Amino acid sequence: MNRVLHRAPWLATGSFGTDLPLLIANGGGLVADGRIQAVGPWASLRQAANQVIEHEGCVLAPGLVNCHTHLELAWMAAVPGVPAATDDMTGWIRKLLVRRKDAPDEPVILAAGRAALASMAQAGTIMVLDIGNDLASAAIGKNQPTRVNFLLEMLGLAVSASNRLAALPLEMACTPHAPYSTGPALIQGIKQRSRLNGGLLSIHVAESAEEIRFLMNGDGPMMNFLLERGAWTPSFTGPGTDAVTYLDRLQVLDRHTLCVHCVHLRDSEIDLLARRQAKVCLCPGSNRHLGVGRAPVMAMLQRGLRPGLGTDSLASNPGLSIWEEMRTLRQDWPELDPAVVFAMATSGGSQALGLDRLYGLLTPGRTARFLAVPLRAGLSSDEIFPYLTTLGDSLRPRWVEG
């Protein structure tokens, strides 16, 4: 067995709320057969290796995890007028739908999605959760170096919307769009399917104030939008409560539920997410671009939640870089510990997706595919994570292939 020791001045484990060290000086990662065998000070591992590879001036780190994106919308990056910053969520959705009428042919959409995925891989993203409305979009992530898990997104408030779900093969992984756009029967049906498949239910939650007003009161811009689109049905009874409580009443909130955005949450909702061990994905770049607000990340951390990070799509975010999401989150919350922000981008994401046995950490048993990130000379241990979480796309990581 060929046992290779990768050596660098620093090794960041990606640890998040564990006893593992966050950072190892003069670190080494011993790999064999595509898996990490051991990490620690390189000198303690030298005798176990038959080859040493030096990564001078770098920190070794786990690949980044993108917990939420829509690759089928990547073609919109080249369309003038989308995205457009606004605090009017329904106004932005209207613009999006108008642009989708001019969508190119399927091969162009798939090619744009693959190009976006390639740029994410080049920037150090190892794992992506991709949400799409078209079954054909599942092909974007096939046979790519970055792993892509695809979920087919479903909408419809009417009870009859569940008929489409029933017509799909049981192995087809699906997900509801949001509490304001997907009826309770469909949400529950998708959750039942995900439980049978051992999968994840991912859902947009509390992204805008308009959504919360609709759920609480059954009126406002979101209601007007649904009526305008012909998407409203009298058979849907508004829950009269907040988004998280509503999902809990539907009995779909558990450790295999990923709540995306989570901007407009009350303290009681955060408590409920923590009690149910639900997962959270923050999308600070998209939230900023749409002007919907900041997610209450400090309150989440205080209650033991461990969020991951997502980019959302190129229709609501200028880029698909998790490095930029870290930088935006730091700008939004300067009091956040940079080491925690980095952990959100790595192990926080892999835990949110239920894939932390393979991704998100530089620890034994995980994939031997990870990053070597060049550092500015002379950084101290206290400066590593601030550096990694504030430079955004100017960082140029290299892949280490076991």
C-alpha positions, 0 to 999 in steps of 0.5 A, spaced: 500 500 500 502 506 497 502 511 504 503 518 502 504 524 507 502 531 505 505 536 509 504 543 510 505 549 514 498 549 517 492 544 516 485 546 518 481 540 520 474 543 518 472 541 525 465 544 528 463 543 535 468 537 536 474 536 540 478 536 534 483 541 533 481 547 528 488 548 526 495 544 526 501 547 525 507 543 521 501 539 519 500 532 515 495 528 512 497 521 511 493 518 505 492 511 502 487 508 498 483 514 497 482 515 504 485 519 510 489 515 514 491 520 519 492 527 521 497 530 526 504 534 526 507 531 520 513 529 524 509 524 528 506 521 521 513 521 517 515 513 519 508 511 517 509 514 510 513 511 504 512 518 500 512 525 502 509 531 498 510 538 500 505 544 500 510 549 502 506 556 503 499 553 504 494 550 509 491 544 507 483 544 508 477 540 506 473 541 500 468 546 500 460 544 501 455 548 497 448 546 500 444 550 496 444 552 488 440 551 482 445 550 476 439 550 471 439 557 472 446 558 471 444 561 464 441 567 467 448 570 469 448 572 462 441 575 461 441 583 463 436 585 468 437 579 472 438 579 478 436 586 480 437 588 487 430 589 491 427 588 497 421 586 493 421 578 493 415 577 489 417 583 484 424 579 483 420 573 482 416 576 477 422 578 473 425 571 474 419 568 470 419 573 465 426 571 463 425 564 464 420 565 458 426 566 454 430 560 456 434 557 451 434 550 448 436 545 453 443 543 451 444 551 452 441 550 459 445 544 461 452 547 458 451 553 462 450 549 468 456 545 467 460 551 466 458 554 473 459 547 476 466 547 473 468 554 476 465 551 483 470 545 482 476 550 480 474 554 486 475 548 491 467 546 492 467 538 492 460 537 494 453 541 491 446 540 493 443 542 486 435 543 486 432 543 479 425 544 476 426 540 470 428 532 470 433 534 465 437 538 469 439 532 473 444 531 467 448 537 469 452 533 475 453 527 472 460 524 471 463 531 474 469 531 479 465 535 484 459 531 487 452 533 485 446 531 489 440 533 485 433 534 488 427 535 483 423 541 486 416 541 486 410 546 487 403 547 487 398 548 493 392 544 491 391 537 493 392 535 486 399 537 486 401 530 489 399 527 483 405 529 479 409 526 485 405 519 485 407 518 478 415 519 479 419 513 480 420 512 488 427 513 487 427 520 484 429 524 490 424 530 490 423 536 495 418 542 496 419 549 494 417 553 500 411 553 505 408 558 501 408 555 494 407 547 496 401 545 499 401 541 505 399 534 502 405 535 497 410 537 503 408 531 507 408 526 501 415 528 499 417 527 506 415 520 506 418 519 500 425 522 503 424 517 509 423 511 505 429 513 501 433 515 507 434 522 503 434 529 505 428 534 505 431 541 503 426 547 503 426 554 502 424 557 509 422 564 511 426 567 506 422 574 505 418 578 510 412 577 504 412 569 505 411 570 513 405 575 512 402 570 507 403 564 512 401 568 518 395 572 515 393 570 508 394 576 505 399 581 502 404 581 496 405 574 496 397 572 496 397 578 490 402 574 486 399 567 487 392 570 485 396 573 479 399 567 477 393 563 478 396 559 483 392 560 489 386 555 491 381 556 496 383 548 498 389 551 501 388 554 508 393 558 511 396 556 517 396 562 521 403 561 524 410 562 522 414 557 517 418 553 522 412 552 526 408 550 520 413 545 518 413 542 525 405 541 525 406 537 518 411 533 522 416 534 517 421 537 521 427 533 523 435 531 523 434 530 515 430 536 514 434 542 511 431 549 512 434 554 507 435 561 508 432 562 514 432 569 514 425 571 518 425 567 524 423 568 531 427 566 537 421 560 538 423 558 531 430 557 532 429 553 539 424 549 535 429 547 529 434 546 535 430 541 538 428 537 532 435 537 530 433 540 523 439 543 519 440 550 516 443 552 510 445 560 510 445 564 503 448 570 505 450 573 498 443 571 495 440 574 501 444 581 500 443 581 493 435 581 494 435 585 500 431 580 504 435 581 510 440 577 514 439 570 517 440 570 525 446 566 525 448 568 532 442 566 535 442 559 531 449 558 534 447 560 541 442 554 540 447 549 538 445 549 530 451 548 526 449 551 519 452 550 512 453 555 506 449 555 500 450 560 494 443 559 491 443 561 483 446 566 478 439 569 478 439 571 485 447 572 486 453 574 482 457 568 483 457 561 486 463 562 490 463 559 497 469 563 499 465 569 497 459 567 502 464 566 507 466 573 506 459 576 506 457 572 512 463 576 516 461 582 513 454 581 515 456 579 522 463 582 524 463 578 531 462 571 528 469 567 529 472 566 523 474 559 524 466 558 525 465 561 519 470 556 515 467 550 519 460 552 516 463 552 509 466 545 510 463 540 516 457 545 517 455 543 510 457 536 510 453 535 516 447 539 513 447 534 507 448 528 512 455 526 508 460 528 514 463 521 514 466 523 507 466 530 506 467 536 510 473 534 515 480 532 514 480 526 519 481 519 518 476 515 514 474 522 509 476 523 502 483 524 500 481 529 495 482 536 499 485 543 498 492 546 498 490 553 499 496 558 498 497 563 504 500 570 505 507 569 508 508 570 515 501 569 517 500 567 525 495 561 527 491 567 529 491 570 522 489 563 518 482 563 519 481 571 518 485 570 512 481 564 509 474 567 510 475 575 508 479 574 501 473 571 497 475 569 490 482 572 490 484 565 493 486 560 489 486 553 492 489 547 488 486 540 489 490 535 492 488 528 489 490 523 495 
